[in-house]
Amino acid sequence: MICNDSQLIVNQFKTYYIRQVPKSENSHADALSRLASAIDDRVGRHVPIEVLTRRSTTEADINTVRQDPGWMDPIHAHLNDGTLPTDKPEAKAVRRRSAR
């Protein structure tokens, strides 16, 4: 459907063609059209677009995680390299747990 203003512009060209573009190939225009149709008519249908000329962040945030020794560490050490605790009852418990 062509509105009256568009008809005046189209009449100024010698030739033109109309081609339907699938949504999958025109996602930006589709998103803008959904935004524009969601705006209240009393405010107007203007969709402001801001293009950032520089990054909003300059360096990456790095978070250090400290991991205290847990109950799995002796089992993991035993399974990886055969290391057992020096305490005999604890070593026996690690062997038993690692067999599971």
Secondary structure in CASP SS format (residue, H / E / C, confidence):
PFRMAT SS
TARGET T0000
AUTHOR 0000-0000-0000
METHOD secondary structure of the structure
MODEL  1
M C 1.00
I C 1.00
C C 1.00
N H 1.00
D H 1.00
S H 1.00
Q H 1.00
L H 1.00
I H 1.00
V H 1.00
N C 1.00
Q C 1.00
F C 1.00
K C 1.00
T C 1.00
Y C 1.00
Y C 1.00
I C 1.00
R C 1.00
Q C 1.00
V C 1.00
P C 1.00
K H 1.00
S H 1.00
E H 1.00
N C 1.00
S H 1.00
H H 1.00
A H 1.00
D H 1.00
A H 1.00
L H 1.00
S H 1.00
R H 1.00
L H 1.00
A H 1.00
S H 1.00
A H 1.00
I C 1.00
D C 1.00
D C 1.00
R C 1.00
V C 1.00
G C 1.00
R C 1.00
H C 1.00
V C 1.00
P C 1.00
I C 1.00
E C 1.00
V C 1.00
L C 1.00
T C 1.00
R C 1.00
R C 1.00
S C 1.00
T C 1.00
T C 1.00
E C 1.00
A C 1.00
D C 1.00
I C 1.00
N C 1.00
T C 1.00
V C 1.00
R C 1.00
Q C 1.00
D C 1.00
P C 1.00
G C 1.00
W C 1.00
M C 1.00
D H 1.00
P H 1.00
I H 1.00
H H 1.00
A H 1.00
H H 1.00
L H 1.00
N H 1.00
D H 1.00
G C 1.00
T C 1.00
L C 1.00
P C 1.00
T C 1.00
D C 1.00
K H 1.00
P H 1.00
E H 1.00
A H 1.00
K H 1.00
A H 1.00
V H 1.00
R H 1.00
R H 1.00
R H 1.00
S H 1.00
A H 1.00
R C 1.00
END
